[in-house]
Amino acid sequence: MKITVAIPIYNAARHLNVTLDSLMNQTMDPNEFEVICVNDRSTDRSKNVIEEYKKVMKNLILIDREENSGGPMIPRNDAIAEARGEYIIFLDNDDFLGEEALQRLYEAAVKNKSDVIYGKYVGVNGRKVPQSMFKKGNRLQADIIEDNLVYSLAPHKMFNLSFIRENDFKFHPKAVVGEDQLFVMQCYINAKVITVLADYDYYFVVSRGNENLSLKYFPAEKFFFSFNRIMEFLEDSQLSKLYKKELKIAFLNRFLHASRLRGHLLSKLLTREQKIDWLNETKKFIDNHVSDETIASLANRFKYLLTVAKENDIDKLLLVHNHINKVTANEVTRVENGTIYARLRHVAKTCAYDEEHVVNQFNTSDVFISEMIFDENGFSIKGQFTQSLLLNFPVSYTLKFVHRKSKVEILHGEKEPSIPGTFAFIVDYRQLLFNEDLTGPWDLFIVASVGGYIKERRIGSSRSANLVKHNMVKNISSFGKKYSILPYYTVPHDNISLEVNIEK
């Protein structure tokens, strides 16, 4: 048996036919895979639907549980215990597979000796699904950090069954929130080979309104159960020290971005008492698993949250959150090592603070091109570049050319400091014309820098109304050859680029 398809079933009669039809239509021979449906005491006609399909699907097996387990964890474990395939793939009872999915996944898994393998997800009915791990194409030996795998922790993957059983990996019955993340992260960490396929639409994830278990409220202690176990498993793993550190940062960034933690702590979803409970558990999590060094390495938008949460003061956390979201240039005190700091000060009888916080995430920028002149010797460009939080700091500007194909970069600095917030460059074409391999499009950027903080913007889309079209400049001599340069505006983003060609 090549593959076991494991489907936990609970009150899915309305759409179970779509899921099972996708398995009936697989290109893989039905004798080579089995489908295990674990009915978790459904109160609708789910069991009847499965029994009807059993009449035409000889590879369909029904496990009818005697009591409801309260979630998909135990039914998935039941399937793991009964599975006969070399690999097991977990399929939700309202999702479906592409017709070639099983055949493609199995062939790639055998070829690459994969412990974990999965293919591109497709969202249905407006469902958002992770995509960043598929942008590089097929990754036969994917890396958890390099390939952004922490943003794909749903169980909709195929696993080597021997690998799962040898490591005794199961879906934890107490992990009612994040149970899939705990299981998948354990597999990721121990896997020798993880394969990600982007060459086909493998798994279709269906949105069906508010039926998802994850939308329900859970106490903070239950919420943190899985995530505490993940951090413990990561810390106890055999990964190298540096990789372990980087993976912890990557996972925490994902956790703080995608989980309900910020919404529960900072929004009006919970009562004050509930928020206090959530903050208590958050502090425990930070104290046990997140050092100050780790906080300093996280995405800037999360640093203040964890720094203040450590104090376990819900009033201060909410005040700082509201304050930092309204920070202005007047409160910025320094820019050092690429970090913008603002002094936040609040004095009241019940809660007061006077401290610096990182505010990089709130710095917005605008760039405008007021003049571009292309003549026979070179071109000049002038404009404005403002940054909302750095109005009072001396910013230096650099014009950057990037060769679109090779990614070679050429930097051109200002000869003299200009008026704050403005830039002016005069460029000799020959700076770009020194290698026959570097013909084709060059894209233009303005790079603003101060105190190690760098903001880079593509230029051209925001420009003076008279900058509509530019003539080709011909007969430019460089290293004994003749070149032409055509300035043009890209489609659809309308930015300025230079098309470089050798004249014949």
Backbone torsions as a table, in degrees:
resi	resn	phi	psi	omega
1	MET	NA	125.2	-175.9
2	LYS	-81.9	-47.3	-172.1
3	ILE	-136.6	141.6	166.5
4	THR	-109.4	125.5	174.3
5	VAL	-98.9	118.6	-175.7
6	ALA	-106.8	123.7	-176.7
7	ILE	-127.9	108.5	171.3
8	PRO	-73.6	133.1	-173.9
9	ILE	-118.5	126.2	170.0
10	TYR	-148.6	113.8	177.3
11	ASN	47.7	54.9	-176.5
12	ALA	-115.1	17.4	-172.9
13	ALA	-57.7	-32.5	-175.7
14	ARG	-67.1	-29.6	-175.0
15	HIS	-131.5	7.9	-179.8
16	LEU	-64.3	-27.9	-179.6
17	ASN	-62.7	-35.4	178.7
18	VAL	-63.9	-44.0	179.7
19	THR	-62.2	-49.6	-176.8
20	LEU	-71.4	-34.0	176.5
21	ASP	-61.2	-38.4	-179.6
22	SER	-64.6	-27.8	177.6
23	LEU	-81.5	-33.9	175.8
24	MET	-65.2	-28.3	-175.4
25	ASN	-94.8	10.6	179.5
26	GLN	-65.3	144.5	176.6
27	THR	-73.0	-20.5	176.3
28	MET	-69.1	140.0	177.5
29	ASP	-57.8	127.1	-179.2
30	PRO	-59.3	-18.3	176.0
31	ASN	-75.7	-10.9	-176.5
32	GLU	-100.4	-3.1	175.5
33	PHE	-144.6	156.1	178.2
34	GLU	-121.8	153.5	178.6
35	VAL	-120.1	115.6	178.8
36	ILE	-104.9	113.0	175.5
37	CYS	-99.8	121.5	180.0
38	VAL	-105.4	104.5	-178.6
39	ASN	-81.1	115.0	-174.5
40	ASP	-93.5	55.0	-179.2
41	ARG	57.6	51.4	177.0
42	SER	-60.0	145.5	178.3
43	THR	-101.2	1.3	176.6
44	ASP	-106.6	-154.4	-175.6
45	ARG	-92.2	18.8	-176.8
46	SER	-54.6	-46.0	-178.6
47	LYS	-62.0	-40.5	179.3
48	ASN	-64.2	-39.5	178.3
49	VAL	-61.3	-44.2	179.9
50	ILE	-62.8	-43.3	-179.3
51	GLU	-65.4	-33.5	175.1
52	GLU	-65.4	-42.5	179.6
53	TYR	-68.1	-30.3	179.6
54	LYS	-60.3	-26.5	-179.3
55	LYS	-67.2	-26.5	-178.5
56	VAL	-114.6	-12.6	178.5
57	MET	-112.3	96.2	-177.6
58	LYS	-69.6	-15.1	-179.9
59	ASN	-97.0	11.4	-178.1
60	LEU	-95.4	128.1	-178.9
61	ILE	-120.3	133.8	178.6
62	LEU	-108.9	124.5	168.4
63	ILE	-107.2	116.7	-176.2
64	ASP	-105.5	102.3	-176.9
65	ARG	-66.9	149.2	-178.5
66	GLU	-83.0	-22.8	177.6
67	GLU	-144.2	152.4	-179.2
68	ASN	-71.5	136.4	-175.7
69	SER	-91.2	-15.8	178.4
70	GLY	91.4	2.8	179.5
71	GLY	175.6	178.8	-175.9
72	PRO	-80.7	-4.7	-171.8
73	MET	-63.7	-56.9	-176.1
74	ILE	-67.1	-41.9	174.4
75	PRO	-56.7	-37.5	176.5
76	ARG	-65.9	-39.3	177.5
77	ASN	-65.0	-37.2	175.7
78	ASP	-58.6	-41.6	-179.8
79	ALA	-67.5	-39.9	177.4
80	ILE	-59.3	-41.9	-178.0
81	ALA	-65.4	-34.6	-175.0
82	GLU	-95.9	-10.6	-172.4
83	ALA	-62.9	142.0	178.0
84	ARG	-115.4	-3.3	-176.9
85	GLY	-77.5	162.3	171.4
86	GLU	-69.1	-33.2	179.7
87	TYR	-127.0	155.2	175.5
88	ILE	-127.5	133.4	178.0
89	ILE	-120.8	134.6	-178.6
90	PHE	-97.5	125.5	-177.6
91	LEU	-125.4	127.5	177.2
92	ASP	-74.8	154.7	-171.2
93	ASN	-75.3	2.9	174.5
94	ASP	-124.6	7.9	177.9
95	ASP	-104.4	176.4	178.3
96	PHE	-152.9	164.8	-175.8
97	LEU	-109.5	151.8	168.9
98	GLY	-65.2	152.2	-172.3
99	GLU	-59.5	-32.9	-177.7
100	GLU	-96.4	5.6	-170.5
101	ALA	-57.7	-52.9	-175.4
102	LEU	-63.8	-43.0	-179.5
103	GLN	-62.9	-45.5	-179.4
104	ARG	-65.5	-45.0	-178.9
105	LEU	-62.7	-44.3	-177.6
106	TYR	-65.0	-46.7	-178.6
107	GLU	-60.8	-42.3	179.2
108	ALA	-68.4	-38.0	-179.5
109	ALA	-64.7	-44.0	179.8
110	VAL	-66.2	-43.8	-178.5
111	LYS	-62.4	-39.3	-175.2
112	ASN	-99.8	0.2	-178.3
113	LYS	55.0	48.4	-174.1
114	SER	-77.6	137.9	170.4
115	ASP	-86.7	-35.4	176.5
116	VAL	-131.3	134.6	177.6
117	ILE	-147.2	139.4	174.4
118	TYR	-154.5	161.6	-176.9
119	GLY	-118.4	177.4	-174.5
120	LYS	-57.2	135.3	176.6
121	TYR	-92.1	149.3	174.5
122	VAL	-128.5	127.0	177.9
123	GLY	-82.5	139.1	-179.8
124	VAL	-121.6	142.0	-178.6
125	ASN	61.5	36.2	176.7
126	GLY	85.0	5.5	-179.6
127	ARG	-68.7	130.0	177.1
128	LYS	-88.5	134.6	-178.3
129	VAL	-131.8	153.3	179.7
130	PRO	-64.5	143.3	-178.0
131	GLN	-133.9	-19.0	-171.6
132	SER	-61.1	-31.8	-178.2
133	MET	-75.3	-6.7	-179.8
134	PHE	-103.0	-5.8	-172.0
135	LYS	-70.7	-22.0	-179.5
136	LYS	-89.2	3.9	-175.6
137	GLY	84.4	-162.8	179.8
138	ASN	-62.9	131.5	176.9
139	ARG	-120.2	95.6	-172.5
140	LEU	-69.5	-29.6	173.5
141	GLN	-131.0	79.2	-174.1
142	ALA	-74.8	154.2	177.7
143	ASP	-111.5	137.6	-174.2
144	ILE	-57.8	-43.5	-176.7
145	ILE	-83.0	-54.5	-174.6
146	GLU	-59.4	-34.6	-176.0
147	ASP	-102.8	13.8	170.4
148	ASN	62.8	32.4	-173.6
149	LEU	-70.0	-17.9	178.8
150	VAL	-67.0	-13.9	176.7
151	TYR	-92.4	9.1	174.8
152	SER	-133.1	79.9	-176.1
153	LEU	-113.8	10.2	172.6
154	ALA	-69.9	155.4	-175.3
155	PRO	-81.4	6.8	-174.5
156	HIS	-75.5	64.5	-174.8
157	LYS	-140.7	169.6	176.6
158	MET	-110.5	135.8	-175.1
159	PHE	-126.2	143.1	172.6
160	ASN	-66.4	119.7	-172.9
161	LEU	-64.9	-38.1	177.9
162	SER	-63.2	-39.5	177.7
163	PHE	-60.1	-44.6	179.6
164	ILE	-64.5	-46.4	-176.6
165	ARG	-70.6	-38.1	179.0
166	GLU	-62.9	-34.8	179.5
167	ASN	-92.0	-2.5	-178.9
168	ASP	55.3	41.8	177.2
169	PHE	-80.9	128.1	176.4
170	LYS	-140.9	164.3	174.0
171	PHE	-79.9	119.4	-173.2
172	HIS	-67.6	125.1	-176.7
173	PRO	-65.8	-20.5	178.8
174	LYS	-89.3	-7.7	-175.8
175	ALA	-89.6	75.6	-176.6
176	VAL	-77.8	-14.4	172.2
177	VAL	-125.1	129.7	177.7
178	GLY	75.3	17.3	-179.5
179	GLU	-62.2	-34.5	178.6
180	ASP	-70.2	-37.9	179.3
181	GLN	-65.1	-40.2	178.3
182	LEU	-62.1	-48.5	-179.5
183	PHE	-61.7	-48.5	-175.2
184	VAL	-68.8	-40.5	178.3
185	MET	-63.5	-38.6	176.6
186	GLN	-61.2	-43.2	178.5
187	CYS	-65.5	-44.9	177.8
188	TYR	-54.7	-49.2	-173.3
189	ILE	-64.6	-38.3	-177.0
190	ASN	-90.9	-13.9	-176.1
191	ALA	-67.6	138.7	173.3
192	LYS	-82.3	-34.7	179.9
193	VAL	-135.0	123.6	172.3
194	ILE	-115.3	127.8	-178.2
195	THR	-117.7	132.3	178.8
196	VAL	-122.3	126.0	-176.9
197	LEU	-111.7	131.5	-178.7
198	ALA	-120.3	12.6	-170.8
199	ASP	-94.1	7.6	-174.6
200	TYR	-165.1	153.6	175.4
201	ASP	-83.8	100.3	-171.7
202	TYR	-87.7	-52.3	-168.6
203	TYR	-124.3	124.5	-179.7
204	PHE	-103.2	115.4	-176.5
205	VAL	-98.1	120.1	-171.5
206	VAL	-101.9	132.2	172.9
207	SER	-90.7	128.0	-179.6
208	ARG	-130.6	50.8	175.4
209	GLY	73.8	-138.5	-173.2
210	ASN	-100.5	31.3	-179.7
211	GLU	-83.7	-9.5	-174.8
212	ASN	-71.1	131.6	-179.7
213	LEU	-58.8	-32.0	-174.4
214	SER	-67.7	-13.0	-179.5
215	LEU	-82.8	-10.0	-177.3
216	LYS	-82.2	158.2	-179.3
217	TYR	-83.6	138.6	174.5
218	PHE	-132.7	146.1	174.8
219	PRO	-59.7	154.7	-175.1
220	ALA	-59.3	-37.6	-178.4
221	GLU	-61.6	-40.8	177.1
222	LYS	-68.9	-37.6	179.1
223	PHE	-59.7	-45.0	-174.1
224	PHE	-80.4	-9.0	-176.0
225	PHE	-54.0	-54.0	-177.6
226	SER	-63.4	-41.0	-173.1
227	PHE	-73.7	-31.3	171.3
228	ASN	-64.5	-42.3	179.8
229	ARG	-64.9	-38.0	178.7
230	ILE	-61.5	-47.0	-178.3
231	MET	-65.6	-37.1	177.9
232	GLU	-66.5	-44.3	-179.9
233	PHE	-63.3	-41.7	178.7
234	LEU	-62.5	-44.4	-178.2
235	GLU	-65.9	-35.3	-178.3
236	ASP	-85.5	-3.0	-175.6
237	SER	-71.2	169.8	-180.0
238	GLN	-91.8	10.9	178.3
239	LEU	-62.7	153.5	176.7
240	SER	-62.8	155.0	-174.0
241	LYS	-59.1	-45.5	-177.5
242	LEU	-69.1	-42.2	179.0
243	TYR	-63.4	-40.4	178.9
244	LYS	-59.7	-42.6	178.6
245	LYS	-62.4	-46.5	-178.0
246	GLU	-68.4	-36.0	179.1
247	LEU	-69.0	-36.7	176.9
248	LYS	-61.3	-43.7	178.6
249	ILE	-63.1	-45.2	-179.5
250	ALA	-61.9	-44.0	-179.5
251	PHE	-66.8	-42.0	-179.3
252	LEU	-64.6	-38.9	175.8
253	ASN	-60.8	-40.7	177.9
254	ARG	-67.1	-44.6	-178.9
255	PHE	-60.2	-46.1	-178.2
256	LEU	-72.5	-26.8	179.2
257	HIS	-79.5	-44.6	-167.1
258	ALA	-102.3	-19.4	-176.0
259	SER	-81.2	173.9	-178.9
260	ARG	-84.1	1.2	-172.4
261	LEU	-56.4	-53.8	-177.8
262	ARG	-62.6	-40.3	180.0
263	GLY	-62.3	-39.0	-179.9
264	HIS	-72.8	-38.9	-178.0
265	LEU	-75.2	-36.7	-165.8
266	LEU	-108.8	-15.0	-177.6
267	SER	-97.1	-170.7	179.8
268	LYS	-99.1	17.9	-178.0
269	LEU	-68.2	-33.7	-174.1
270	LEU	-111.9	161.2	172.9
271	THR	-75.5	168.4	178.5
272	ARG	-60.3	-43.0	-179.3
273	GLU	-62.9	-40.8	177.4
274	GLN	-65.1	-39.9	178.1
275	LYS	-63.5	-39.0	177.6
276	ILE	-61.1	-42.5	177.1
277	ASP	-61.6	-45.7	179.1
278	TRP	-64.0	-38.2	179.2
279	LEU	-69.1	-37.4	176.2
280	ASN	-57.2	-47.5	-179.4
281	GLU	-69.0	-33.7	177.2
282	THR	-63.9	-43.8	178.9
283	LYS	-61.6	-42.6	177.6
284	LYS	-59.6	-43.4	179.6
285	PHE	-61.2	-45.9	-179.6
286	ILE	-64.4	-47.4	-178.4
287	ASP	-59.3	-36.5	-176.3
288	ASN	-83.3	-29.1	-167.6
289	HIS	-130.9	-12.2	-172.0
290	VAL	-126.8	106.0	179.5
291	SER	-79.0	166.8	176.2
292	ASP	-61.5	-36.3	177.6
293	GLU	-62.5	-39.7	178.9
294	THR	-67.5	-43.2	177.8
295	ILE	-56.6	-42.4	-179.2
296	ALA	-64.6	-20.5	-178.2
297	SER	-95.8	-6.4	-178.7
298	LEU	-75.1	168.3	174.2
299	ALA	-56.0	141.1	-173.7
300	ASN	-55.3	-34.9	-174.1
301	ARG	-69.4	-10.4	-178.9
302	PHE	-105.9	-10.4	-171.3
303	LYS	-64.0	-45.9	-177.8
304	TYR	-63.9	-36.7	-176.9
305	LEU	-60.6	-49.8	-178.2
306	LEU	-73.1	-36.3	179.0
307	THR	-60.5	-46.0	-178.7
308	VAL	-76.8	-36.2	-179.0
309	ALA	-60.3	-29.5	179.2
310	LYS	-60.0	-24.6	-179.2
311	GLU	-80.9	-13.3	175.4
312	ASN	59.1	40.6	179.0
313	ASP	-121.5	103.0	-174.2
314	ILE	-65.7	-34.5	179.8
315	ASP	-64.9	-44.7	179.2
316	LYS	-65.6	-41.8	-178.9
317	LEU	-58.7	-44.8	-179.3
318	LEU	-68.3	-38.1	178.3
319	LEU	-65.4	-47.3	180.0
320	VAL	-63.2	-40.7	179.0
321	HIS	-59.3	-48.4	179.9
322	ASN	-66.6	-36.8	-179.0
323	HIS	-68.2	-48.5	-174.5
324	ILE	-66.5	-27.0	178.1
325	ASN	-75.0	-7.9	177.3
326	LYS	-117.6	16.8	-176.1
327	VAL	-59.4	145.1	-179.8
328	THR	-123.7	172.1	178.3
329	ALA	-61.2	-28.3	-179.4
330	ASN	-64.5	-23.4	-177.1
331	GLU	-95.6	-5.8	179.0
332	VAL	-74.8	126.4	-175.6
333	THR	-103.3	-33.1	-176.9
334	ARG	-162.0	160.5	173.7
335	VAL	-130.7	113.3	-176.3
336	GLU	-138.6	135.2	176.2
337	ASN	51.5	39.2	176.5
338	GLY	81.3	8.6	-176.7
339	THR	-117.9	132.9	176.4
340	ILE	-97.6	124.8	179.9
341	TYR	-111.9	140.3	175.2
342	ALA	-125.8	144.3	176.6
343	ARG	-91.7	116.8	178.0
344	LEU	-103.6	125.4	-175.4
345	ARG	-132.1	129.2	178.0
346	HIS	-145.2	126.4	-178.4
347	VAL	-124.6	118.1	176.9
348	ALA	-150.5	164.3	-177.7
349	LYS	-61.6	-40.6	-173.3
350	THR	-88.3	-27.4	-177.4
351	CYS	-156.1	129.3	-179.7
352	ALA	-140.8	148.6	175.2
353	TYR	-155.1	151.9	176.9
354	ASP	-149.0	95.6	-171.7
355	GLU	-157.0	161.9	178.2
356	GLU	-94.4	145.2	174.6
357	HIS	-138.4	154.2	177.3
358	VAL	-73.8	131.8	-176.0
359	VAL	-131.0	20.5	179.6
360	ASN	-49.2	-39.3	-173.0
361	GLN	-65.6	-15.5	-177.5
362	PHE	-100.4	0.0	-179.8
363	ASN	-82.7	115.3	177.6
364	THR	-107.6	159.4	-175.8
365	SER	-138.3	155.5	174.1
366	ASP	-136.2	137.0	177.1
367	VAL	-127.6	137.9	-177.8
368	PHE	-138.3	133.5	177.9
369	ILE	-99.8	116.4	-178.5
370	SER	-93.9	-24.3	-176.6
371	GLU	-153.7	135.0	170.3
372	MET	-141.9	121.4	-179.8
373	ILE	-124.4	124.6	177.9
374	PHE	-112.4	117.2	177.1
375	ASP	-124.6	-167.8	-171.9
376	GLU	-71.5	-19.8	-176.8
377	ASN	-102.3	-27.8	-176.9
378	GLY	176.3	-164.2	177.7
379	PHE	-140.7	156.8	177.6
380	SER	-121.5	149.5	-179.5
381	ILE	-143.0	134.6	179.2
382	LYS	-132.9	151.7	178.3
383	GLY	-178.6	-170.0	-179.7
384	GLN	-124.9	144.5	178.7
385	PHE	-140.4	107.6	-179.2
386	THR	-113.8	148.8	177.0
387	GLN	-129.6	128.6	-168.7
388	SER	-58.3	-33.6	-176.6
389	LEU	-101.5	-2.1	-174.9
390	LEU	-118.8	30.8	-178.1
391	LEU	-65.3	-23.9	-174.9
392	ASN	-106.6	18.9	-178.4
393	PHE	-122.3	144.8	179.9
394	PRO	-76.5	104.0	-176.6
395	VAL	-97.1	136.5	175.2
396	SER	-103.2	150.7	-174.2
397	TYR	-123.2	144.2	177.6
398	THR	-133.7	137.9	174.0
399	LEU	-91.5	126.1	-178.0
400	LYS	-116.3	130.4	174.3
401	PHE	-105.4	131.2	178.6
402	VAL	-123.1	119.7	176.7
403	HIS	-71.8	120.0	-168.7
404	ARG	-60.7	-39.1	-175.8
405	LYS	-79.7	-49.7	-174.3
406	SER	-90.4	-16.1	-176.6
407	LYS	69.2	13.3	173.4
408	VAL	-61.7	137.2	-178.6
409	GLU	-115.7	141.0	173.4
410	ILE	-126.7	128.9	-177.3
411	LEU	-107.1	137.0	-179.6
412	HIS	-130.7	113.8	-177.3
413	GLY	-90.3	163.6	175.2
414	GLU	-70.6	142.0	178.1
415	LYS	-75.2	-37.1	180.0
416	GLU	-135.8	144.8	177.0
417	PRO	-58.9	137.8	-179.4
418	SER	-103.4	-177.7	176.1
419	ILE	-59.3	138.3	-179.9
420	PRO	-50.5	132.3	179.7
421	GLY	85.9	1.7	178.3
422	THR	-126.1	160.1	177.5
423	PHE	-140.2	155.0	177.3
424	ALA	-151.0	128.9	-179.4
425	PHE	-131.1	143.9	169.2
426	ILE	-121.8	122.8	-170.5
427	VAL	-121.1	130.6	171.0
428	ASP	-84.7	128.2	-178.3
429	TYR	-53.5	-29.8	-174.1
430	ARG	-65.7	-12.9	173.7
431	GLN	-62.7	-25.9	-178.8
432	LEU	-100.5	-15.8	-169.5
433	LEU	-106.9	79.3	-178.5
434	PHE	-140.3	-0.1	-177.6
435	ASN	-151.1	124.6	-178.8
436	GLU	-61.3	-24.6	-179.7
437	ASP	-75.9	-11.5	-176.5
438	LEU	-103.5	36.7	170.9
439	THR	-86.7	175.0	-176.1
440	GLY	96.7	-165.7	-173.1
441	PRO	-75.1	138.2	168.4
442	TRP	-117.4	130.0	179.0
443	ASP	-100.0	148.2	-173.0
444	LEU	-112.7	138.0	179.2
445	PHE	-135.2	152.9	167.8
446	ILE	-108.2	130.3	178.9
447	VAL	-112.1	120.1	177.9
448	ALA	-105.2	133.9	-177.2
449	SER	-141.0	143.9	174.5
450	VAL	-160.0	129.6	177.1
451	GLY	57.0	32.4	-178.4
452	GLY	81.8	-6.0	176.3
453	TYR	-87.5	129.5	-176.0
454	ILE	-124.7	130.9	174.4
455	LYS	-123.3	123.7	-176.4
456	GLU	-117.5	133.9	-179.7
457	ARG	-133.6	135.1	169.8
458	ARG	-69.0	145.4	-172.8
459	ILE	-121.1	155.6	172.9
460	GLY	126.1	-38.6	-174.2
461	SER	-66.4	-31.0	174.6
462	SER	-106.5	109.2	-171.9
463	ARG	-155.3	169.7	178.2
464	SER	-62.2	145.0	-174.5
465	ALA	-61.9	-23.3	-178.0
466	ASN	-82.4	-7.5	-179.9
467	LEU	-90.6	86.9	-174.3
468	VAL	-113.3	-44.8	-176.8
469	LYS	-150.4	147.9	-179.7
470	HIS	-128.6	146.9	-179.4
471	ASN	-81.1	152.7	174.5
472	MET	-68.0	139.2	174.2
473	VAL	-103.3	124.2	-174.7
474	LYS	-114.1	169.1	169.9
475	ASN	61.1	44.8	177.6
476	ILE	-93.8	120.5	-176.1
477	SER	-89.9	132.0	175.1
478	SER	-158.5	126.1	-179.2
479	PHE	50.9	41.6	174.6
480	GLY	77.0	9.8	179.3
481	LYS	-123.6	162.1	179.1
482	LYS	-107.8	132.3	-178.5
483	TYR	-124.0	159.4	169.6
484	SER	-126.1	150.1	178.2
485	ILE	-131.0	126.2	176.8
486	LEU	-114.4	110.6	173.3
487	PRO	-74.8	133.8	179.4
488	TYR	-149.3	164.1	179.3
489	TYR	-105.2	130.4	-172.6
490	THR	-72.5	159.2	176.0
491	VAL	-118.6	129.8	7.4
492	PRO	-98.3	-1.0	-170.1
493	HIS	-81.7	-13.2	172.1
494	ASP	65.4	33.8	175.8
495	ASN	-96.1	161.7	-177.0
496	ILE	-83.9	136.0	173.7
497	SER	-138.5	162.2	179.0
498	LEU	-120.3	121.5	177.1
499	GLU	-92.9	114.0	-176.6
500	VAL	-103.1	130.7	177.0
501	ASN	-139.7	153.5	173.7
502	ILE	-88.6	132.6	179.2
503	GLU	-80.8	140.3	180.0
504	LYS	-102.6	NA	NA
